[in-house]
Amino acid sequence: MKTSKLGFTLLEIMIVVAIIGLLAALAIPSFMKARTTSQQKACINNLRQIESGKEQWALEARKRQGDATDVTAINSYLKLAPACPSSGTYDYTVIGTDATCTMTYPLLHTL
């Protein structure tokens, strides 16, 4: 009577672990790049919304180019107060100048 042992050898398990490690080494940098690019695009979209709110507020408040902005008043024109997904902060700047984000690394967040 023959008995056979079922299961994997140590070599087979090591090969599978090596292949999984190689795939992870290739995938993780791509995932990180996609994540930072997505955060940059979300931030730029927030800057566009801030600019739209600034324009609406300036028109209704009869502000001119170079006048100071009121962040609270401008945020009332937005659905939610924007927050940079990369933990940067927004500077609404004066009327006629694009809003900016303090985040510059790894990708610059500007309009």
GROMACS elastic network, one bead per residue, 0.5 to 0.9 nm:
[ bonds ]
;  ai    aj funct       b0    kb
    8    11     6  0.81056   500
    8    12     6  0.61802   500
    8    13     6  0.66651   500
    9    12     6  0.53155   500
    9    13     6  0.64750   500
    9    14     6  0.87416   500
   10    13     6  0.51992   500
   10    14     6  0.61658   500
   10    15     6  0.87025   500
   11    14     6  0.50710   500
   11    15     6  0.62273   500
   11    16     6  0.87425   500
   12    15     6  0.51738   500
   12    16     6  0.63589   500
   12    17     6  0.87341   500
   13    16     6  0.51771   500
   13    17     6  0.62195   500
   13    18     6  0.86136   500
   14    17     6  0.51079   500
   14    18     6  0.61045   500
   14    19     6  0.86567   500
   15    18     6  0.50650   500
   15    19     6  0.62340   500
   15    20     6  0.86938   500
   16    19     6  0.51590   500
   16    20     6  0.62484   500
   16    21     6  0.86079   500
   17    20     6  0.51356   500
   17    21     6  0.61074   500
   17    22     6  0.86158   500
   18    21     6  0.50543   500
   18    22     6  0.61658   500
   18    23     6  0.86850   500
   19    22     6  0.50832   500
   19    23     6  0.62447   500
   19    24     6  0.86271   500
   20    23     6  0.51522   500
   20    24     6  0.61612   500
   20    25     6  0.85941   500
   21    24     6  0.50890   500
   21    25     6  0.61061   500
   21    26     6  0.86986   500
   22    25     6  0.50664   500
   22    26     6  0.63799   500
   22    27     6  0.87211   500
   23    26     6  0.51886   500
   23    27     6  0.61267   500
   23    28     6  0.86555   500
   24    27     6  0.50378   500
   24    28     6  0.58838   500
   24    29     6  0.89241   500
   25    28     6  0.58778   500
   25    29     6  0.73898   500
   26    29     6  0.65996   500
   26    30     6  0.72955   500
   27    30     6  0.53960   500
   27    31     6  0.62247   500
   27    32     6  0.88180   500
   28    31     6  0.50306   500
   28    32     6  0.62012   500
   28    33     6  0.86733   500
   29    32     6  0.50923   500
   29    33     6  0.61979   500
   29    34     6  0.86116   500
   30    33     6  0.51658   500
   30    34     6  0.61721   500
   30    35     6  0.85832   500
   31    34     6  0.51467   500
   31    35     6  0.61530   500
   31    36     6  0.88002   500
   32    35     6  0.50475   500
   32    36     6  0.63060   500
   32    37     6  0.86173   500
   33    36     6  0.53043   500
   33    37     6  0.61473   500
   33    38     6  0.85263   500
   34    37     6  0.51666   500
   34    38     6  0.60639   500
   34    39     6  0.86318   500
   35    38     6  0.51198   500
   35    39     6  0.62225   500
   35    40     6  0.86694   500
   36    39     6  0.50416   500
   36    40     6  0.61676   500
   36    41     6  0.86806   500
   36    86     6  0.81226   500
   36   106     6  0.74835   500
   36   107     6  0.73765   500
   37    40     6  0.50818   500
   37    41     6  0.62707   500
   37    42     6  0.86757   500
   37   107     6  0.75477   500
   38    41     6  0.51480   500
   38    42     6  0.61955   500
   38    43     6  0.86176   500
   39    42     6  0.51104   500
   39    43     6  0.61472   500
   39    44     6  0.86453   500
   39    84     6  0.79527   500
   39    85     6  0.56560   500
   39    86     6  0.62533   500
   40    43     6  0.51148   500
   40    44     6  0.62061   500
   40    45     6  0.86217   500
   40    84     6  0.86697   500
   40    85     6  0.79641   500
   40    86     6  0.77542   500
   40   107     6  0.67183   500
   40   108     6  0.74078   500
   40   109     6  0.58088   500
   40   110     6  0.87359   500
   41    44     6  0.51035   500
   41    45     6  0.61710   500
   41    46     6  0.86554   500
   41   109     6  0.80198   500
   42    45     6  0.50723   500
   42    46     6  0.62979   500
   42    47     6  0.87736   500
   42    84     6  0.76997   500
   42    85     6  0.70939   500
   43    47     6  0.63090   500
   43    48     6  0.87319   500
   43    82     6  0.86531   500
   43    83     6  0.78607   500
   43    84     6  0.53827   500
   43    85     6  0.65241   500
   43    86     6  0.79382   500
   43    88     6  0.88813   500
   43   101     6  0.79135   500
   43   109     6  0.64676   500
   43   110     6  0.82518   500
   44    48     6  0.63149   500
   44    49     6  0.87413   500
   44    84     6  0.89277   500
   44   101     6  0.86827   500
   44   109     6  0.60954   500
   44   110     6  0.61773   500
   44   111     6  0.59823   500
   45    48     6  0.50302   500
   45    49     6  0.63560   500
   45    50     6  0.87085   500
   45   111     6  0.85349   500
   46    49     6  0.50473   500
   46    50     6  0.61961   500
   46    51     6  0.86339   500
   46    82     6  0.60216   500
   46    83     6  0.76202   500
   46    84     6  0.75427   500
   47    50     6  0.50067   500
   47    51     6  0.61934   500
   47    52     6  0.86289   500
   47    82     6  0.83415   500
   47    90     6  0.80016   500
   47    92     6  0.87557   500
   47    98     6  0.80436   500
   47    99     6  0.61277   500
   47   100     6  0.70260   500
   47   101     6  0.78420   500
   47   109     6  0.87651   500
   47   110     6  0.76483   500
   47   111     6  0.68157   500
   48    51     6  0.50819   500
   48    52     6  0.62346   500
   48    53     6  0.86822   500
   48    98     6  0.87718   500
   48    99     6  0.83107   500
   48   111     6  0.72594   500
   49    52     6  0.50107   500
   49    53     6  0.61870   500
   49    54     6  0.85301   500
   49    78     6  0.72494   500
   49    82     6  0.83641   500
   50    53     6  0.50688   500
   50    54     6  0.60509   500
   50    55     6  0.86082   500
   50    74     6  0.75711   500
   50    75     6  0.78053   500
   50    77     6  0.88318   500
   50    78     6  0.75363   500
   50    81     6  0.89084   500
   50    82     6  0.78044   500
   50    92     6  0.73262   500
   50    98     6  0.89246   500
   50    99     6  0.70227   500
   51    55     6  0.61602   500
   51    56     6  0.86504   500
   51    92     6  0.81014   500
   51    97     6  0.88898   500
   51    98     6  0.67190   500
   51    99     6  0.65822   500
   52    55     6  0.51844   500
   52    56     6  0.63052   500
   52    57     6  0.86140   500
   52    77     6  0.85725   500
   52    78     6  0.86804   500
   53    56     6  0.51618   500
   53    57     6  0.60193   500
   53    58     6  0.84145   500
   53    74     6  0.55047   500
   53    75     6  0.70945   500
   53    76     6  0.82105   500
   53    77     6  0.53270   500
   53    78     6  0.62744   500
   54    57     6  0.51362   500
   54    58     6  0.58986   500
   54    59     6  0.84478   500
   54    69     6  0.76424   500
   54    70     6  0.88381   500
   54    71     6  0.87604   500
   54    73     6  0.89389   500
   54    74     6  0.57378   500
   54    75     6  0.86832   500
   54    77     6  0.82703   500
   54    92     6  0.81077   500
   54    95     6  0.71988   500
   55    58     6  0.51229   500
   55    59     6  0.60951   500
   55    60     6  0.86700   500
   55    74     6  0.88742   500
   55    95     6  0.78271   500
   55    96     6  0.85954   500
   56    59     6  0.52176   500
   56    60     6  0.63100   500
   56    61     6  0.85301   500
   56    74     6  0.81762   500
   56    77     6  0.75271   500
   57    60     6  0.52498   500
   57    61     6  0.58607   500
   57    62     6  0.81838   500
   57    63     6  0.81605   500
   57    69     6  0.88898   500
   57    70     6  0.88746   500
   57    73     6  0.72504   500
   57    74     6  0.59478   500
   57    77     6  0.73227   500
   58    61     6  0.50964   500
   58    62     6  0.56105   500
   58    64     6  0.71822   500
   58    67     6  0.88734   500
   58    69     6  0.82496   500
   58    74     6  0.87331   500
   58    95     6  0.73109   500
   59    62     6  0.51548   500
   59    63     6  0.64721   500
   59    64     6  0.85317   500
   60    63     6  0.78889   500
   63    66     6  0.85227   500
   63    67     6  0.62347   500
   63    68     6  0.85047   500
   63    69     6  0.88396   500
   63    95     6  0.75569   500
   64    67     6  0.56803   500
   64    95     6  0.67177   500
   64    96     6  0.80529   500
   65    68     6  0.88884   500
   65    94     6  0.74937   500
   65    95     6  0.50198   500
   65    96     6  0.50852   500
   65    97     6  0.82627   500
   66    93     6  0.89329   500
   66    94     6  0.53023   500
   66    95     6  0.50622   500
   66    96     6  0.62247   500
   66    97     6  0.77866   500
   67    94     6  0.55996   500
   67    95     6  0.54423   500
   67    96     6  0.83653   500
   68    93     6  0.72393   500
   68    95     6  0.64583   500
   69    73     6  0.83830   500
   69    74     6  0.77522   500
   69    92     6  0.69443   500
   69    93     6  0.67916   500
   69    94     6  0.56384   500
   69    95     6  0.65899   500
   70    73     6  0.53782   500
   70    74     6  0.61702   500
   70    75     6  0.86350   500
   70    92     6  0.85050   500
   71    74     6  0.50939   500
   71    75     6  0.60266   500
   71    76     6  0.87063   500
   71    92     6  0.69579   500
   72    75     6  0.51584   500
   72    76     6  0.65119   500
   72    81     6  0.89240   500
   73    76     6  0.52976   500
   73    77     6  0.72634   500
   74    77     6  0.54717   500
   74    78     6  0.71314   500
   75    78     6  0.50660   500
   75    79     6  0.77506   500
   75    80     6  0.71498   500
   75    81     6  0.55858   500
   75    82     6  0.82037   500
   76    79     6  0.74202   500
   76    80     6  0.81710   500
   76    81     6  0.81514   500
   77    80     6  0.87636   500
   78    81     6  0.65258   500
   78    82     6  0.81813   500
   79    82     6  0.87157   500
   80    83     6  0.88677   500
   82    90     6  0.82739   500
   83    86     6  0.86392   500
   83    87     6  0.74874   500
   83    88     6  0.77054   500
   83    89     6  0.70908   500
   83    90     6  0.76271   500
   84    87     6  0.53379   500
   84    88     6  0.52457   500
   84    89     6  0.63145   500
   84    90     6  0.74414   500
   84   101     6  0.77056   500
   84   103     6  0.83294   500
   85    88     6  0.73567   500
   86    89     6  0.89840   500
   86   103     6  0.71017   500
   87   102     6  0.88788   500
   87   103     6  0.74964   500
   88   101     6  0.61130   500
   88   102     6  0.52124   500
   88   104     6  0.85760   500
   89   100     6  0.83320   500
   89   101     6  0.55450   500
   89   102     6  0.54951   500
   89   103     6  0.73045   500
   90    93     6  0.89686   500
   90    99     6  0.69813   500
   90   100     6  0.57075   500
   90   102     6  0.65901   500
   90   103     6  0.89636   500
   91    99     6  0.56762   500
   91   100     6  0.52605   500
   91   101     6  0.62854   500
   91   102     6  0.78501   500
   92    95     6  0.85746   500
   92    97     6  0.85025   500
   92    98     6  0.75019   500
   92   100     6  0.66728   500
   92   101     6  0.88580   500
   93    96     6  0.84705   500
   93    97     6  0.62662   500
   93    98     6  0.68957   500
   93    99     6  0.55673   500
   93   100     6  0.74770   500
   94    97     6  0.57281   500
   94    98     6  0.80559   500
   94    99     6  0.82159   500
   95    98     6  0.80567   500
   98   110     6  0.85546   500
   98   111     6  0.71986   500
   99   110     6  0.81351   500
   99   111     6  0.79645   500
  100   103     6  0.88989   500
  100   109     6  0.75658   500
  100   110     6  0.61158   500
  100   111     6  0.77364   500
  101   104     6  0.78935   500
  101   108     6  0.85354   500
  101   109     6  0.59937   500
  101   110     6  0.67087   500
  102   108     6  0.87585   500
  102   109     6  0.77346   500
  103   106     6  0.82915   500
  103   107     6  0.77352   500
  103   108     6  0.64375   500
  103   109     6  0.60893   500
  103   110     6  0.89829   500
  104   107     6  0.56576   500
  104   109     6  0.62027   500
  104   110     6  0.88024   500
  105   108     6  0.61178   500
  105   109     6  0.86119   500
